[in-house]
Amino acid sequence: MTITKAEIFSQLQTTLHDTFEIDPEKITLEARLLDDLEIDSIDAIDLLVQLKPMLGKRKIDPSYFYKMRTVGDVVDGLYDLLSQPE
């Protein structure tokens, strides 16, 4: 099964809203995690935990995630990760 970037964004938007009570309208591809959405490094780990079911058996290195600054970066990173075989 191939997942699209739009599907990843939708899942990410839902997760950010459900987990951190962020208004979905604020969650855009250009939104900066820290500056716009107030997602700090601790929150980022919580986000990774919430996204784990989407990743299946794939592992994500937290340091890889720390380089991501925008929601779009996260979508692109997850898409790249999900494009790799499990």
C-alpha positions in Angstrom: 0.0 0.0 0.0 1.3 3.4 -1.0 0.3 6.4 1.1 0.2 9.9 -0.4 1.6 13.1 1.1 -2.0 14.3 1.3 -3.0 11.3 3.4 0.1 11.8 5.6 -0.8 15.5 6.1 -4.4 14.6 6.9 -3.3 12.1 9.6 -0.7 14.5 11.0 -3.3 17.2 11.1 -5.7 14.9 13.0 -3.0 13.8 15.4 -1.8 17.3 16.2 -5.4 18.4 16.8 -6.3 15.4 18.9 -3.0 15.2 20.9 -2.2 18.9 21.4 -5.6 20.6 20.8 -4.2 22.7 18.0 -6.8 24.4 15.7 -6.7 22.4 12.4 -6.8 25.7 10.5 -3.4 26.6 12.0 -1.9 23.3 10.8 -0.6 24.1 7.3 2.4 22.7 5.4 4.2 26.0 6.0 3.4 26.1 9.8 6.6 26.0 11.9 6.4 23.3 14.6 7.9 25.4 17.4 7.1 29.0 16.4 3.6 28.5 15.0 2.3 25.4 16.7 4.4 25.5 19.9 5.6 21.9 19.4 8.8 21.6 21.5 11.2 18.6 21.6 9.2 16.8 24.3 6.0 17.3 22.3 7.8 16.0 19.2 8.5 12.7 21.0 4.8 12.4 21.9 4.0 13.1 18.3 6.3 10.3 17.1 4.6 7.9 19.6 1.2 8.9 18.2 2.4 8.4 14.6 3.9 4.9 15.3 0.8 3.0 14.0 1.3 4.7 10.6 4.9 3.7 10.5 4.4 0.0 11.0 7.7 -1.8 11.8 9.8 1.1 10.5 11.9 2.9 13.0 12.4 6.6 13.0 15.5 8.1 14.5 14.5 11.0 16.8 17.5 13.0 15.7 16.1 12.8 12.1 12.8 14.3 13.4 14.6 17.1 15.2 15.8 18.5 11.9 12.3 19.1 10.8 11.1 22.6 11.2 7.7 22.7 9.5 4.7 20.5 9.1 5.7 20.1 5.5 9.1 18.8 6.6 7.4 16.2 8.7 5.1 15.2 5.8 8.1 14.8 3.5 10.1 12.9 6.1 7.3 10.5 6.8 6.6 10.0 3.1 10.3 9.2 2.5 10.3 6.8 5.4 7.0 5.1 4.4 8.4 4.7 0.8 11.1 2.4 2.1 10.3 -1.3 2.6 9.5 -2.4 6.1 
